[in-house]
């Protein structure tokens, strides 16, 4: 699929703005953020398909689905809206899932000779982002750490693809992850004092 340079530019920078809005709104726990993420992800699918970055396109489709799930999940009135933390065992499980998924995705891309560049980076970004997105939908505090690790790799990946807007976005995500972690940590501490 070919996108005109003007359309690609418009989609990329629109997605950047929407994703920044998404992250800020999620960090301050505003449900509407999930809708911004949904639209930004739809733009991302188109952009990555145009680059033969199939895992990144699939990841953006996953983000769109998680946008709908996050909107639904955060809309329920229950204790589920409280920020939580995971124990060591859960993190061992999640890191293992991310690493095994990275290896499996990489070998599948190689085996089926999927066109595109940087399959290893794409596999890692995809696996870690899927875990982080799930954690965010559950309001797990540690999601911000998982995002940061994936975003560090994604800065370089998107720069190499020529998506400077997305590279910048991933750099901004790292700063926003710090802010999100601080905000959610304070909220978690406040939840403990409510009890």
TIMAR-761634 format. One record per residue (C-alpha): y, z, x; residue in one letter. Coordinates in pm, 1 decimal, always signed. Each point is the difference from the previous one (the first is absolute). Last residue first. Example, Ala and Ser with C-alpha at 12.3 -4.5 7.8 and 13.67 -1.06 7.14 Angstrom:
2
<atom v="-106.0" w="+714.0" u="+1367.0" residuo="s"/>
<atom v="-344.0" w="+66.0" u="-137.0" residuo="a"/>
REM end
This chain:
195
<atom v="+252.2" w="+5398.9" u="-843.0" residuo="x"/>
<atom v="+348.5" w="-152.2" u="+22.2" residuo="x"/>
<atom v="+27.6" w="+88.7" u="+371.1" residuo="x"/>
<atom v="-291.9" w="-225.8" u="+85.2" residuo="x"/>
<atom v="+156.9" w="-287.9" u="-194.1" residuo="x"/>
<atom v="+320.9" w="+47.4" u="+201.3" residuo="x"/>
<atom v="-195.2" w="-43.3" u="+325.5" residuo="x"/>
<atom v="-149.9" w="-319.7" u="-137.3" residuo="x"/>
<atom v="+347.0" w="-124.8" u="-98.0" residuo="x"/>
<atom v="+131.3" w="+72.9" u="+348.1" residuo="x"/>
<atom v="-295.1" w="-180.3" u="+155.2" residuo="x"/>
<atom v="+49.9" w="-293.3" u="-241.4" residuo="x"/>
<atom v="+360.5" w="-47.5" u="+113.9" residuo="x"/>
<atom v="-82.9" w="+38.1" u="+369.6" residuo="x"/>
<atom v="-293.9" w="-241.6" u="-25.2" residuo="x"/>
<atom v="+209.1" w="-250.4" u="-192.6" residuo="x"/>
<atom v="+279.6" w="+15.9" u="+258.6" residuo="x"/>
<atom v="-248.1" w="-57.2" u="+283.9" residuo="x"/>
<atom v="-164.5" w="-277.8" u="-199.0" residuo="x"/>
<atom v="+344.8" w="-150.9" u="-60.4" residuo="x"/>
<atom v="+53.3" w="-34.5" u="+375.7" residuo="x"/>
<atom v="-338.4" w="-170.3" u="+41.6" residuo="x"/>
<atom v="+63.2" w="-214.1" u="-307.7" residuo="x"/>
<atom v="+324.2" w="-124.2" u="+156.8" residuo="x"/>
<atom v="-200.5" w="-136.7" u="+293.2" residuo="x"/>
<atom v="-243.7" w="-159.0" u="-244.3" residuo="x"/>
<atom v="+293.1" w="-157.3" u="-184.1" residuo="x"/>
<atom v="+141.6" w="-140.0" u="+323.1" residuo="x"/>
<atom v="-332.4" w="-170.0" u="+70.7" residuo="x"/>
<atom v="-6.5" w="-118.9" u="-363.9" residuo="x"/>
<atom v="+345.1" w="-153.8" u="+38.0" residuo="x"/>
<atom v="-95.1" w="-147.0" u="+337.8" residuo="x"/>
<atom v="-287.9" w="-189.9" u="-156.0" residuo="x"/>
<atom v="-67.9" w="-232.6" u="+294.2" residuo="x"/>
<atom v="-374.0" w="+68.4" u="+4.4" residuo="x"/>
<atom v="+35.7" w="+176.2" u="+337.9" residuo="x"/>
<atom v="+272.8" w="+221.2" u="-143.5" residuo="x"/>
<atom v="-223.1" w="+78.8" u="-296.8" residuo="x"/>
<atom v="-281.9" w="+119.2" u="+226.1" residuo="x"/>
<atom v="+229.3" w="+196.6" u="+231.4" residuo="x"/>
<atom v="+156.4" w="+203.4" u="-279.5" residuo="x"/>
<atom v="-336.6" w="+18.0" u="-179.6" residuo="x"/>
<atom v="-162.1" w="+198.2" u="+283.0" residuo="x"/>
<atom v="+259.3" w="+277.5" u="-26.6" residuo="x"/>
<atom v="-14.9" w="-29.3" u="-378.4" residuo="x"/>
<atom v="-371.6" w="+80.3" u="-5.5" residuo="x"/>
<atom v="+51.6" w="+321.6" u="+196.1" residuo="x"/>
<atom v="+302.2" w="+100.2" u="-204.9" residuo="x"/>
<atom v="-175.5" w="-59.0" u="-330.9" residuo="x"/>
<atom v="-285.8" w="+231.2" u="+96.4" residuo="x"/>
<atom v="+247.2" w="+272.2" u="+95.8" residuo="x"/>
<atom v="+192.8" w="-33.8" u="-329.7" residuo="x"/>
<atom v="-323.1" w="+26.9" u="-201.7" residuo="x"/>
<atom v="-34.2" w="+355.0" u="+138.6" residuo="x"/>
<atom v="+180.2" w="+154.9" u="-294.6" residuo="x"/>
<atom v="-262.5" w="-113.5" u="-251.6" residuo="x"/>
<atom v="+174.6" w="-108.2" u="-319.3" residuo="x"/>
<atom v="-319.6" w="-152.5" u="-143.5" residuo="x"/>
<atom v="+168.3" w="-342.0" u="-21.9" residuo="x"/>
<atom v="+121.4" w="+55.3" u="+355.5" residuo="x"/>
<atom v="-355.8" w="+64.5" u="+121.5" residuo="x"/>
<atom v="-118.8" w="-324.2" u="-160.6" residuo="x"/>
<atom v="+286.6" w="-184.7" u="+167.6" residuo="x"/>
<atom v="-80.8" w="+158.1" u="+336.9" residuo="x"/>
<atom v="-368.4" w="-100.1" u="-19.4" residuo="x"/>
<atom v="+88.8" w="-356.9" u="-95.3" residuo="x"/>
<atom v="+266.7" w="-10.1" u="+269.5" residuo="x"/>
<atom v="-245.7" w="+108.2" u="+270.1" residuo="x"/>
<atom v="-251.2" w="-269.0" u="-92.3" residuo="x"/>
<atom v="+253.5" w="-281.3" u="-33.0" residuo="x"/>
<atom v="+193.1" w="+82.9" u="+316.0" residuo="x"/>
<atom v="-322.3" w="+27.0" u="+199.6" residuo="x"/>
<atom v="-140.6" w="-328.6" u="-131.5" residuo="x"/>
<atom v="+326.5" w="-185.7" u="+58.7" residuo="x"/>
<atom v="+19.7" w="+134.5" u="+353.6" residuo="x"/>
<atom v="-353.6" w="-112.9" u="+73.2" residuo="x"/>
<atom v="+43.9" w="-335.2" u="-172.7" residuo="x"/>
<atom v="+302.6" w="-88.9" u="+212.6" residuo="x"/>
<atom v="+45.8" w="-357.8" u="-113.0" residuo="x"/>
<atom v="-110.2" w="-195.8" u="-302.3" residuo="x"/>
<atom v="-281.4" w="-210.1" u="-132.8" residuo="x"/>
<atom v="-310.3" w="+178.4" u="-124.7" residuo="x"/>
<atom v="-293.1" w="-92.2" u="+220.9" residuo="x"/>
<atom v="-246.8" w="+158.4" u="-241.6" residuo="x"/>
<atom v="-151.1" w="+209.9" u="+277.8" residuo="x"/>
<atom v="+334.3" w="+79.6" u="+162.4" residuo="x"/>
<atom v="+168.3" w="+118.6" u="-319.2" residuo="x"/>
<atom v="-314.4" w="+189.7" u="-96.3" residuo="x"/>
<atom v="-14.1" w="+159.4" u="+345.3" residuo="x"/>
<atom v="+360.8" w="+116.1" u="-24.3" residuo="x"/>
<atom v="-43.8" w="+132.1" u="-353.6" residuo="x"/>
<atom v="-309.6" w="+197.8" u="+99.4" residuo="x"/>
<atom v="+166.9" w="+145.8" u="+309.4" residuo="x"/>
<atom v="+315.5" w="+102.5" u="-186.2" residuo="x"/>
<atom v="-203.8" w="+138.5" u="-290.0" residuo="x"/>
<atom v="-199.1" w="+215.8" u="+241.3" residuo="x"/>
<atom v="+323.9" w="+132.0" u="+149.4" residuo="x"/>
<atom v="+172.8" w="+66.6" u="-333.7" residuo="x"/>
<atom v="-307.7" w="+161.3" u="-155.9" residuo="x"/>
<atom v="-47.5" w="+219.0" u="+307.1" residuo="x"/>
<atom v="+366.7" w="+104.2" u="-11.5" residuo="x"/>
<atom v="-41.5" w="+87.6" u="-368.5" residuo="x"/>
<atom v="-321.5" w="+199.0" u="+53.2" residuo="x"/>
<atom v="+136.9" w="+191.9" u="+298.9" residuo="x"/>
<atom v="+313.9" w="+62.3" u="-203.4" residuo="x"/>
<atom v="-204.2" w="+135.7" u="-291.4" residuo="x"/>
<atom v="-190.6" w="+230.4" u="+233.9" residuo="x"/>
<atom v="+323.7" w="+130.6" u="+155.0" residuo="x"/>
<atom v="+147.7" w="+108.2" u="-331.3" residuo="x"/>
<atom v="+227.1" w="-204.8" u="-222.8" residuo="x"/>
<atom v="+343.7" w="+104.5" u="-113.4" residuo="x"/>
<atom v="+141.1" w="-12.6" u="-351.2" residuo="x"/>
<atom v="+330.6" w="-82.4" u="-166.7" residuo="x"/>
<atom v="-5.1" w="+93.4" u="-366.8" residuo="x"/>
<atom v="-0.5" w="-274.0" u="-262.7" residuo="x"/>
<atom v="-372.5" w="+45.8" u="-60.1" residuo="x"/>
<atom v="+88.8" w="+332.8" u="-165.2" residuo="x"/>
<atom v="+55.5" w="-199.7" u="-315.6" residuo="x"/>
<atom v="+232.6" w="-234.2" u="-185.1" residuo="x"/>
<atom v="-130.5" w="-347.9" u="+77.5" residuo="x"/>
<atom v="+262.5" w="-249.6" u="+109.4" residuo="x"/>
<atom v="-73.5" w="+36.8" u="+371.3" residuo="x"/>
<atom v="-349.7" w="-135.7" u="-53.4" residuo="x"/>
<atom v="+109.5" w="-292.0" u="-218.7" residuo="x"/>
<atom v="+276.7" w="-118.2" u="+233.7" residuo="x"/>
<atom v="-227.2" w="+63.5" u="+297.3" residuo="x"/>
<atom v="-277.1" w="-205.5" u="-160.7" residuo="x"/>
<atom v="+235.3" w="-292.3" u="-73.8" residuo="x"/>
<atom v="+140.9" w="+13.1" u="+351.8" residuo="x"/>
<atom v="-355.8" w="+43.1" u="+129.3" residuo="x"/>
<atom v="-83.6" w="-337.9" u="-151.2" residuo="x"/>
<atom v="+307.4" w="-156.1" u="+159.1" residuo="x"/>
<atom v="-85.5" w="+167.4" u="+330.2" residuo="x"/>
<atom v="-352.3" w="-147.3" u="-20.4" residuo="x"/>
<atom v="+154.2" w="-346.3" u="-48.7" residuo="x"/>
<atom v="+216.4" w="+76.1" u="+303.8" residuo="x"/>
<atom v="-311.5" w="+91.9" u="+196.5" residuo="x"/>
<atom v="-167.4" w="-324.0" u="-109.2" residuo="x"/>
<atom v="+297.4" w="-196.2" u="+132.8" residuo="x"/>
<atom v="-13.9" w="+202.4" u="+321.9" residuo="x"/>
<atom v="-371.3" w="-70.2" u="+22.6" residuo="x"/>
<atom v="+63.1" w="-369.7" u="-53.3" residuo="x"/>
<atom v="+269.9" w="-54.8" u="+258.8" residuo="x"/>
<atom v="-13.0" w="-377.9" u="-36.6" residuo="x"/>
<atom v="+379.5" w="+1.3" u="+47.6" residuo="x"/>
<atom v="+81.7" w="-134.0" u="-350.0" residuo="x"/>
<atom v="-254.2" w="+246.0" u="-140.3" residuo="x"/>
<atom v="+202.8" w="+275.0" u="+169.6" residuo="x"/>
<atom v="+323.1" w="-93.7" u="-174.4" residuo="x"/>
<atom v="-152.6" w="-47.6" u="-344.3" residuo="x"/>
<atom v="-185.3" w="+332.4" u="+5.0" residuo="x"/>
<atom v="+311.5" w="+173.7" u="+133.2" residuo="x"/>
<atom v="+205.8" w="-113.5" u="-299.3" residuo="x"/>
<atom v="-256.0" w="+161.8" u="-231.0" residuo="x"/>
<atom v="+15.4" w="+310.8" u="+216.5" residuo="x"/>
<atom v="+376.6" w="+27.6" u="-40.2" residuo="x"/>
<atom v="-43.2" w="-15.6" u="-378.8" residuo="x"/>
<atom v="-259.7" w="+281.4" u="-2.5" residuo="x"/>
<atom v="+193.6" w="+211.0" u="+249.0" residuo="x"/>
<atom v="+306.0" w="-10.4" u="-222.6" residuo="x"/>
<atom v="-219.8" w="+111.4" u="-289.8" residuo="x"/>
<atom v="-144.3" w="+290.3" u="+202.4" residuo="x"/>
<atom v="+350.7" w="+119.2" u="+80.7" residuo="x"/>
<atom v="+64.2" w="+61.3" u="-370.0" residuo="x"/>
<atom v="-207.6" w="+319.8" u="+34.2" residuo="x"/>
<atom v="+267.3" w="+180.6" u="+197.4" residuo="x"/>
<atom v="-143.8" w="+252.9" u="+242.8" residuo="x"/>
<atom v="+284.3" w="+19.2" u="+253.2" residuo="x"/>
<atom v="-223.9" w="-162.0" u="+261.6" residuo="x"/>
<atom v="-132.1" w="-239.7" u="-266.2" residuo="x"/>
<atom v="+353.2" w="-115.5" u="-80.0" residuo="x"/>
<atom v="+84.7" w="-49.7" u="+367.0" residuo="x"/>
<atom v="-322.2" w="-191.1" u="+63.1" residuo="x"/>
<atom v="+39.8" w="-227.8" u="-301.0" residuo="x"/>
<atom v="+365.6" w="-72.7" u="+73.4" residuo="x"/>
<atom v="-92.3" w="-100.3" u="+354.1" residuo="x"/>
<atom v="-278.7" w="-214.0" u="-144.3" residuo="x"/>
<atom v="+237.6" w="-170.1" u="-244.8" residuo="x"/>
<atom v="+249.4" w="-82.1" u="+275.1" residuo="x"/>
<atom v="-269.9" w="-137.2" u="+232.9" residuo="x"/>
<atom v="-164.1" w="-194.3" u="-284.2" residuo="x"/>
<atom v="+334.1" w="-164.0" u="-80.9" residuo="x"/>
<atom v="+40.1" w="-76.9" u="+371.0" residuo="x"/>
<atom v="-338.9" w="-168.5" u="+18.9" residuo="x"/>
<atom v="+26.3" w="-184.7" u="-329.8" residuo="x"/>
<atom v="+344.3" w="-143.3" u="+78.3" residuo="x"/>
<atom v="-98.6" w="-103.1" u="+353.2" residuo="x"/>
<atom v="-323.7" w="-158.7" u="-121.7" residuo="x"/>
<atom v="+194.4" w="-186.7" u="-270.6" residuo="x"/>
<atom v="+251.6" w="-132.0" u="+251.9" residuo="x"/>
<atom v="-268.1" w="-96.5" u="+252.3" residuo="x"/>
<atom v="-186.8" w="-192.8" u="-270.4" residuo="x"/>
<atom v="-334.3" w="+153.8" u="-77.3" residuo="x"/>
<atom v="-320.7" w="-180.9" u="+81.9" residuo="x"/>
<atom v="-337.6" w="+97.6" u="-137.0" residuo="x"/>
REM end
